[in-house]
Amino acid sequence: MATNGKSKHHKKHRTSSEPGSVTREQLIAGLQEDLSREYQAILAYVVYSQALKGAQYMAIAKELEIHAGEELAHAITIAKQLDYLGAMPNATAKPVKLAEDAKEMLRADLDNESRTIRAYRERVRQCEALGEFAIGEEIREILRQEQEHQIDLATALGEDVPDVSKMGNKGK
C-alpha cells in the first residue's frame, strides 16, 4: 500500500515533458486547439488592422496586416502537422473579441498572443517527450514569430511584454 501512495504522489508532480506522460492523442488535441487559435488570430488581425483609427495606430495597423499573413502560414503549418499525425485539421476558429476602442482591440490581441505562446511552449515539450523533433522545430519557428507579435502589441500599448511563464491556465 505504501508503494501505491508513493507512485501516486510521484504522478501528481509529473510534468508533460517526462517520457510516457503525454500521448500522441494529447498532442493532436493540443494542435487542434492551436489551429483554432490561429484561425482566431487571422480573423482578429484582419478586422483590427482595418478597424484601428487614429494617426497613433497607423503603424501598428500596418503591422497587424503582416501578422494576419503570418498567422495564416502558422495555420497551414499546424494543419500539415495534424495531417502528418493522421488527424483531420479542424475548421473552427475561437471567438474574436470585437471592440470599438483601439486599446481594447490591441489588449485582446496581446492576451491572445500570450495564451498562444504558453500553448506552443507546452506543445514543444509534448513533441520532445514523444520524440516528434521535426514537429517541435516547426512549432519553435511559429513560437518565435508569436513572440515578435507579442512584442509589437505590447510596444503599441506602451507596456512591457507580459511574462507568460507567470500566467495561470485561465483561457488556455
N, C-alpha and C positions, 0 to 999 in steps of 0.2 A: 504493500500500500504506500509506503513512504516513497518508493521509487516512482510510482504514478504521480504523486504530488509534485515530485521534483521535475518530472518531464513536463507536466502541465505548466509549472512555473517557468520553465525554460521556453516553452512555446509562446507564452504570453509576451516575452521580451524579444522574440524573433523579429527581425526586420525582413521586408520583402526581398531584399537583395541576398539573403542567405540561400544557399542551394536547397532546392526542394520546397521552398516556401512560396513559390509562385508557379502558376501553371500557364501553359500556352493559352488556355481559355481566358485566364485573367488578363494576359497581355492583349489578346484580341478584344476583350471587353473594354479595356483601357484605351486602346487605339480607336475603337468606335466612338467613345466619349470625346477623344481628341479630335476626331474628324468632325463631330458635331460642333465643337468649339471653333474649329477652323471655318466652317460654314458661317457660324455666327459672326466671326471676325470679318469675313469677306463682306457680309451684308452691312455690318456696322460701319466699316470703313468706307464703303460706297456711299451710304447715306450721310454719314458725318462729314465726309470730305466735301460734299456739296451743300450741306446744311449749315456749316460753320460760317458765321457772318462777322464782319468787322476786320479792319486792317490788321489788328494784332494777331488774327488767326489765319491769315492767308498762307504763311509759310507752313504751318502745321497742316492746313487743309491739303496743300500740295503733297506733303509727306504722307498723309493718310491715303491719297490715291496710290502712291507707290506701295504702301503697306497692303492695300487691297490685292494688288497683283502678287505680292509675296505670299499672302495668306492662301491665295488660290494655288500657288505652287506647292505650299505645305499640304493642302488638302489632297492634291494629286499624289504627292509622295506618300502620305498616310494611306490613301486608298490602294496604292501599289503594294504597300507592306501588308495590308489586310488581305489582298488577293494572294500574295506570296504565302501567307499563313493559311490559306484555304477558306477565307471568310469573304462574304459579300459586303462591300462597303455600304454603310447606311446612307440615307439621303435626308437626314433630319437635322436641321440647324437648332441650336439652343436659341432661346428667345433673345431678341435685340432690344435693349432699352432705348426708347425714343424720348428725346427731350428737346425743348426749345433753347435751353440755356447751354452755351458753348462749354462752360466749365463742367457742367453736368455730363455732357457727352464725352468730354475728354476723361473725366473721372471714371465713367463706366468703362471706357476703353482700357484705362490703366488697370482697373480692378480685374477686368477680363484677362489682360496680358499677364498679370501676376498669378492668377489661377492657372493659366496655361503653362507658365514656366514651372510652377510647382508640379503640375501633372507630367510634363515632359521630363523633369528630373526623376520622377518616380518611374516613368517608362524606361529611361536609360538603365536604372537599377534593375528593372524587371528583365530587360534584354540581356544584361550582363549575367544575371542569375540563370537564364535559360540558355546561355551560350549563343544568343542571336546577335552577334557582334556587328554584322552589317546593318541590321535594322537600327541598332544602337547608334551607329555612326550617322545614319540618315537623320535620326532624331536629334543628335547633338548639333548638327548643322541647323536644323529648324530652331532648336533652343537658342543658338547664337543669335539668329535673326529676331526671335521673340524678345530677347533681352535688349536688342537695339531698339525695338518698338517701345519697350517699357521705358528706356532712357529718353526717347523722343517725347513720349507723352508726359513723363514726369517733368522734363525740361519745359514743355509748353505750359504746364500748370505751375511752374516756378517752385517745384518741390524736389526733395531728394528721392532717389529711386527707392521704392519700398523694399524692405528686406523680406523676401518671400519665405526664407527659412524660418521666420518667426510667425508666419501666418498660420492660423488654425486650419482645420479641414473644411471650414464653412464654405459653401458654394462650390466645392470641388466637382 
